[in-house]
Amino acid sequence: MTPNTFEALPLAAPIQRALSESKYTTPSPIQAQAIPHLLKGRDLLGCAQTGTGKTAAFSLPILQELHADPRPLRPKSPRVLVLTPTRELATQVGKSLETYGKYIKIKHALVYGGVGQRPQVNAMRSGVDVLVACPGRLLDLIDQGHINLSSVDFFVLDEVDRMLDMGFQRDVQRIVALLPKKRQSLFFSATLAPAMVNLAHTILVDPVTVSIAPETTTAEKVEQRVCFIERENKRALLLKLLGEQKPGELTIVFSRTKHGSDKLARMISKDGIAAEAIHGNRSQPQRDKTLARFREGKIPVLVATDVAARGVDVKAVTLVVNFDLPNEPEAYVHRIGRTGRAGATGHAASFCCPDERDYLRDIEKLIGNPLTVDDDQDWHLASLAADHLRHGSRSNGVAKVKQGNRSGGGRPSGRSGGRPASSGGSSGGGAGGGGNRRRRRGPRRASA
Ligand code: AMP
């Protein structure tokens, strides 16, 4: 039986108190399925993307263990190691430990690159219970003798698919080789491709497998649509969608390149909507500052590259715009997972111009469904939509049809209107045509 309340889980009172203060009442499916096994000391292979509550699924058993069996801190030698692909995700895990561990005496440290190492070295010198680290800097500090992994008895690998995408496989293997053989290990990935499962089996012993179907979970919570459009019209459509967001609603815009995200942020700001970019060329303090401002709603639009957006967990994100389609289809699933967090409904609009059709085809193949075509937007490129329908999607699924409500008040075009790919053609405007229809809601600026 899987527990349907947190009280039903054998978690200590101080943890229960922190959970109820965070207004968590019901464990998410991954929490309900994983936590009982983890509390019994089992290894775990978890297939779940961000937004499913997987951070709490591993943080709560860690906190329980540290609370039930407190030990003196040992310099340089953490008891728990959480490995994450990016600094943002590491920070996020650190925040979760602080939130859920508010009433427990634990110490944690974050170790990642892009910032000076001295504070990290100092934190390790005085000892921590939990170390949350990215592979590169962790190995650096190990090589310099500042960290020793021989006391780790709880090991978490988070977002392993991303870690491998980022080329960390050898680093991960080196780190695993430094851990004691006797330990509890958890392995989380959004996808379980054969390479991932093979790697998992070199790390885990007799694991419980918990799979929270990522694509369907995402598809249910996030209304996804594709906007066929000429590249030169993308900016106008973006401004229009941003202008249609309600006050307090946050948007993340994805760009494939660092340079492109800077340019977009400037363009959006010039249009009167505060926007900032985060990407690998910005320093960690700059990225933290931008994220904090975004979280507080001071900047309603964040422009990001894939790597920088990992671990960004902001509940008020209601819209994700894929200004460029990602060239790896898995990145699409991660991107749209930035909205529709923790049960909320989100929207994702993906712009597809003629030279991105192959990327769209790969995405549709991965998620097993064609995306709903938004032929209601002013720059709808009917010829491309028709071409994609004829040759494009290799999947057999039927596109989801959203019920239209084109007259005022409701959601903008593609959110309420849109047609399945199978209806073909444009409702007007023609190839590349448009910018001349009546606008349903007053964007901050008509952007044709
Ligand atoms: P994660 O998948 O770990 O990135 O978590 C996604 C979001 O869900 C975070 O904002 C968490 O604070 C939130 N969350 C996790 N578990 C629960 C829960 N059981 N009830 C409500 N919110 C949750």
Residues whose N, C-alpha, C, O or C-beta is under 5 A from the ligand:
A	BS01	AMP	K23 Y24 T25 T26 P27 S28 Q49 T50 G51 T52 G53 K54 T55 A56 D313 A342
